[in-house]
């Protein structure tokens, strides 16, 4: 219910939110986090293995070595 005090109108939380709290933000964050993790896994493991000059054998140590040479 809404009340008026000192010229101000105060509405309780249930009336202000129309009684609904669906939790949509949690679902959006969950789906976004899972999508981000899958994209990173693809970039880290699948894409280097598909590179034509790698021969399909491209370990994490080689990736780090090549990355440090690239940024040096």
Secondary structure, 3 states (H helix, E strand, C coil): CEEEECCEEEECHHHHCCCCCCCHHHHHHHHHHHHHHHHHHHHHHHHHHCCCCCCCCCCHHHHHHHHHHHHC
